[in-house]
């Protein structure tokens, strides 16, 4: 039985789309999860053929389960993950049980923001930064080599905008550092320059050291207690100069990390002095990314990524070119969800290709402190990016969360 093992998944988004793609490709799908809730909701994961409760941070425990599967006749074709912090472990296990040219070393570095910054230090797109060791106190002289305030302070293992804070003065910076130290005393803290400029996300796949860009996406950021990305505009056509400058950055990263085969997304800001790197992750973005790229270009990026992990050559041939905009919905007050209205009205708006609402009745909702606190999205197509954006925003306004305080 040709089997693909997935380490972790979210209930929706790119990681779940990958499991569905594996089933569609004819593979037996196995999910390793440490989430008791997923075991209890087993019937809702019909695309998962076998679900195994195991500590997904423990390589020894997962090896035992893999050997057990093999003893039952499962032929392990690849082991993969599309979830933060699980990617390098999945690749390590894949190197042991089903090597395919991917490397866990690069993913291991990318999963740690301090390691990424150190590896890319000195390259023209790398921002100025410093790393505080765990539990270290900040002396004013420590930040003398950084530009003036505002500065960004974040945990070295931050993901999805969690533990990423802006400091406008020394007192606030020290307060943020104390807060992060209290939350995780064993974690390093990064302090870096604040980069002003238009933010882009680039989805890419690397096969045999050659990079293919899957999409260039403009991002809209909502500034509150955290930096939350609430809008994504997929460019149907990327100007040559912009594409060339992005390729230059990607090729530098691939060379520095010695990536032969793999997937990644890069967030960058365009400044008067060129690109500045915000972060890299060794996977496709989560949430609606796979579906918005499908709406824009017609290919399925998670399916092509799986083919890469299976040792095949991925193909990102564009079957169509649509400008696509995805608008996420957040809320501004805390409460218990009583009902959601407006989904049908949103779907009826011309150009809308998908409306997704995440929480169920009775769920506690709150203003966003991470990307996980985005509660719905609308994907819309248009002849121009402005048209797609207007349609997505109009549809998103129809969705209302009715809360009980």
ZAMARGU-4260 file (C-alpha; in steps of 0.2 Angstrom, whole numbers, plus 5000, padded with zeros to 4 digits):
<rodrens>
0) 5000/5000/5000 | 5009/5016/4994 | 5008/5028/5009 | 5011/5046/5013 | 5013/5051/5031
5) 5009/5068/5036 | 5015/5076/5053 | 5002/5087/5059 | 4988/5096/5050 | 4976/5111/5053
10) 4958/5107/5050 | 4958/5118/5035 | 4970/5128/5024 | 4986/5122/5015 | 4990/5108/5026
15) 4973/5100/5025 | 4973/5103/5006 | 4989/5093/5005 | 4981/5077/5013 | 4967/5079/5001
20) 4979/5080/4986 | 4988/5064/4992 | 4971/5055/4992 | 4967/5062/4975 | 4984/5056/4969
25) 4979/5038/4975 | 4990/5037/4990 | 4985/5029/5007 | 4986/5044/5019 | 4992/5043/5037
30) 4992/5057/5049 | 5003/5058/5065 | 4995/5070/5077 | 4997/5075/5095 | 4980/5084/5095
35) 4967/5075/5105 | 4953/5086/5097 | 4957/5079/5080 | 4956/5061/5087 | 4939/5065/5094
40) 4933/5073/5078 | 4940/5058/5068 | 4924/5057/5057 | 4928/5075/5050 | 4944/5069/5043
45) 4938/5057/5029 | 4953/5061/5018 | 4964/5054/5032 | 4964/5035/5030 | 4973/5032/5046
50) 4976/5044/5061 | 4989/5040/5074 | 4990/5049/5091 | 5009/5052/5094 | 5021/5065/5101
55) 5025/5074/5085 | 5040/5082/5094 | 5048/5065/5097 | 5057/5057/5083 | 5060/5041/5092
60) 5041/5039/5095 | 5037/5043/5077 | 5050/5031/5071 | 5042/5017/5081 | 5025/5021/5072
65) 5033/5021/5055 | 5041/5004/5058 | 5024/4998/5064 | 5016/5004/5048 | 5030/4996/5037
70) 5027/4979/5046 | 5009/4980/5041 | 5013/4981/5023 | 5013/5000/5021 | 5026/5006/5008
75) 5031/5023/5014 | 5033/5034/4999 | 5036/5051/5008 | 5035/5059/5025 | 5030/5077/5025
80) 5023/5091/5034 | 5015/5108/5029 | 5014/5114/5047 | 5026/5126/5057 | 5040/5118/5067
85) 5036/5100/5060 | 5044/5102/5043 | 5062/5099/5048 | 5057/5083/5058 | 5047/5077/5043
90) 5062/5079/5032 | 5073/5070/5044 | 5062/5055/5045 | 5060/5056/5026 | 5079/5055/5024
95) 5079/5040/5035 | 5065/5030/5027 | 5062/5037/5010 | 5076/5049/5004 | 5071/5060/4989
100) 5084/5074/4988 | 5076/5085/5001 | 5087/5091/5016 | 5081/5094/5034 | 5096/5106/5037
105) 5089/5121/5028 | 5072/5118/5035 | 5080/5117/5053 | 5088/5134/5051 | 5073/5142/5043
110) 5062/5136/5058 | 5073/5147/5069 | 5072/5166/5065 | 5089/5169/5074 | 5097/5155/5064
115) 5090/5162/5048 | 5096/5180/5052 | 5114/5173/5056 | 5115/5163/5041 | 5110/5177/5029
120) 5119/5191/5039 | 5129/5202/5027 | 5118/5199/5012 | 5111/5215/5004 | 5093/5210/5008
125) 5096/5206/5026 | 5091/5219/5039 | 5101/5225/5053 | 5098/5215/5069 | 5105/5208/5085
130) 5101/5192/5095 | 5099/5192/5114 | 5103/5175/5122 | 5090/5167/5133 | 5087/5177/5149
135) 5099/5191/5144 | 5095/5209/5150 | 5096/5223/5137 | 5109/5237/5140 | 5106/5253/5131
140) 5123/5252/5123 | 5118/5235/5115 | 5107/5243/5102 | 5119/5257/5097 | 5123/5249/5080
145) 5104/5247/5076 | 5095/5261/5067 | 5084/5272/5079 | 5066/5268/5085 | 5054/5260/5080
150) 5062/5243/5082 | 5055/5225/5080 | 5057/5213/5094 | 5052/5195/5092 | 5055/5177/5098
155) 5067/5167/5088 | 5054/5154/5085 | 5039/5165/5082 | 5027/5160/5068 | 5011/5168/5062
160) 5014/5185/5069 | 5014/5177/5087 | 5027/5186/5098 | 5032/5199/5086 | 5031/5216/5093
165) 5035/5234/5089 | 5045/5245/5101 | 5044/5264/5099 | 5056/5268/5114 | 5069/5260/5125
170) 5057/5258/5139 | 5044/5249/5128 | 5058/5238/5121 | 5064/5232/5138 | 5046/5229/5143
175) 5043/5218/5127 | 5059/5208/5131 | 5054/5205/5149 | 5037/5199/5143 | 5045/5187/5130
180) 5058/5181/5143 | 5044/5177/5155 | 5034/5167/5141 | 5049/5157/5136 | 5065/5159/5147
185) 5075/5147/5136 | 5072/5156/5119 | 5083/5169/5111 | 5076/5186/5106 | 5079/5195/5090
190) 5079/5214/5089 | 5079/5221/5072 | 5077/5237/5062 | 5059/5242/5057 | 5057/5241/5038
195) 5045/5253/5029 | 5039/5249/5012 | 5027/5238/5002 | 5026/5220/5008 | 5026/5205/4996
200) 5025/5187/4999 | 5033/5175/4986 | 5029/5157/4985 | 5042/5146/4977 | 5047/5128/4974
205) 5065/5122/4971 | 5069/5107/4961 | 5086/5101/4957 | 5093/5118/4963 | 5082/5128/4951
210) 5068/5139/4958 | 5051/5141/4951 | 5040/5156/4957 | 5022/5150/4961 | 5016/5167/4965
215) 5020/5185/4969 | 5007/5192/4982 | 5005/5210/4988 | 5001/5210/5007 | 4990/5222/5017
220) 4994/5223/5035 | 4982/5228/5049 | 4992/5236/5063 | 4985/5233/5080 | 4993/5224/5095
225) 5001/5213/5082 | 5005/5214/5063 | 4991/5204/5055 | 4990/5202/5037 | 4972/5204/5032
230) 4974/5206/5013 | 4983/5196/4999 | 4983/5202/4981 | 4990/5189/4969 | 4998/5197/4954
235) 4993/5189/4937 | 5007/5197/4928 | 5024/5201/4937 | 5034/5215/4929 | 5051/5209/4923
240) 5061/5220/4934 | 5051/5215/4949 | 5053/5197/4945 | 5071/5198/4941 | 5075/5206/4958
245) 5065/5193/4967 | 5074/5179/4958 | 5091/5187/4963 | 5085/5186/4982 | 5078/5168/4980
250) 5094/5162/4972 | 5105/5169/4985 | 5095/5160/4999 | 5095/5144/4989 | 5114/5145/4987
255) 5117/5150/5006 | 5106/5136/5013 | 5112/5124/5000 | 5094/5119/4995 | 5092/5105/4981
260) 5074/5101/4983 | 5061/5110/4993 | 5047/5122/4996 | 5047/5139/5004 | 5039/5156/5005
265) 5048/5172/5008 | 5041/5189/5015 | 5050/5204/5010 | 5048/5223/5009 | 5052/5234/4995
270) 5062/5249/5000 | 5071/5263/4991 | 5087/5253/4993 | 5080/5237/4987 | 5072/5221/4995
275) 5073/5218/5014 | 5069/5201/5021 | 5056/5199/5034 | 5055/5181/5035 | 5057/5164/5027
280) 5047/5148/5030 | 5051/5131/5022 | 5033/5127/5016 | 5019/5135/5007 | 5009/5148/5017
285) 4994/5142/5027 | 4976/5147/5026 | 4969/5151/5009 | 4986/5152/5000 | 4984/5136/4990
290) 4966/5140/4984 | 4970/5158/4980 | 4985/5152/4968 | 4973/5139/4961 | 4960/5153/4957
295) 4974/5164/4950 | 4984/5151/4939 | 4974/5134/4939 | 4988/5124/4947 | 4988/5116/4964
300) 5004/5120/4973 | 5002/5108/4988 | 5000/5094/4975 | 5015/5099/4965 | 5025/5100/4982
305) 5019/5083/4986 | 5026/5077/4969 | 5043/5085/4973 | 5043/5076/4990 | 5039/5060/4980
310) 5055/5062/4970 | 5045/5068/4954 | 5047/5085/4945 | 5034/5098/4950 | 5025/5108/4936
315) 5019/5126/4939 | 5012/5128/4921 | 4999/5142/4922 | 4982/5136/4915 | 4975/5154/4917
320) 4980/5171/4923 | 4968/5180/4935 | 4971/5194/4947 | 4965/5187/4964 | 4962/5196/4981
325) 4959/5187/4997 | 4951/5197/5011 | 4952/5190/5029 | 4940/5195/5042 | 4945/5199/5060
330) 4935/5206/5074 | 4938/5221/5087 | 4930/5214/5103 | 4930/5198/5113 | 4915/5187/5115
335) 4906/5170/5112 | 4900/5167/5094 | 4881/5165/5093 | 4879/5165/5074 | 4887/5171/5058
340) 4877/5180/5045 | 4880/5186/5027 | 4889/5170/5020 | 4876/5168/5006 | 4876/5186/5002
345) 4895/5186/5001 | 4895/5171/4989 | 4882/5179/4977 | 4894/5194/4974 | 4901/5193/4956
350) 4919/5187/4955 | 4919/5178/4972 | 4926/5161/4971 | 4926/5155/4989 | 4919/5161/5006
355) 4926/5152/5021 | 4921/5154/5039 | 4932/5145/5052 | 4924/5146/5070 | 4908/5136/5076
360) 4894/5143/5087 | 4900/5143/5105 | 4918/5147/5101 | 4927/5161/5110 | 4933/5175/5098
365) 4945/5189/5101 | 4954/5203/5092 | 4969/5196/5083 | 4986/5192/5092 | 4991/5180/5079
370) 4986/5175/5061 | 4976/5161/5069 | 4964/5174/5075 | 4958/5178/5057 | 4940/5170/5057
375) 4935/5171/5039 | 4941/5175/5021 | 4934/5179/5004 | 4943/5175/4988 | 4938/5185/4973
380) 4944/5186/4955 | 4945/5201/4944 | 4952/5208/4927 | 4963/5220/4938 | 4970/5218/4955
385) 4959/5234/4960 | 4943/5225/4954 | 4947/5209/4963 | 4951/5219/4979 | 4935/5229/4978
390) 4924/5213/4976 | 4933/5203/4990 | 4931/5218/5002 | 4913/5220/4997 | 4909/5202/5000
395) 4919/5202/5017 | 4909/5216/5023 | 4893/5205/5022 | 4900/5193/5035 | 4895/5197/5052
400) 4900/5188/5068 | 4887/5190/5082 | 4894/5188/5099 | 4888/5186/5116 | 4899/5196/5129
</rodrens>
